Amino acid sequence: MELGQFSVSLKVADIAASQRFYTALGFETEQGCGSIEDKWLIMRRGETIIGLFQDMLDSNLLTFNPGDARAVQAHLQQQGYTIDTPIDPQNSEGPAHFFVKDPDGNTLMFDQW
């Protein structure tokens, strides 16, 4: 099972201030991946990716971008895990995402583009 690209999605209070901070650490804004006006940005430094989201998330997330989120969701369900926000069963192809919590309450998002 392929989990895809991994990133951390951060709930931020001020997107511009967060962008300045991560830029000071050497991160660069990914072109075409959000904007200050949209209140979300994807930033990269080498293989490290951070998503900054203002007024969009309830908490910080561990984010995976699998090629097939439906397969990952089905696998976790077969293993007995409860999906907090499952993929709409009417959405059978194309982009999809779901949320699940690990045993310690950390939220993971599987987001297929």
Secondary structure, DSSP 4 states (H G I P E B T S, - for coil): ----EEEEEEEES-HHHHHHHHHHTT-EEEEEEEETTTTEEEEEETTEEEEEEESS-SS-EEEEE-S-HHHHHHHHHHTTPPPSBPPPTT--SSSEEEEEE-TTS-EEEEEE-
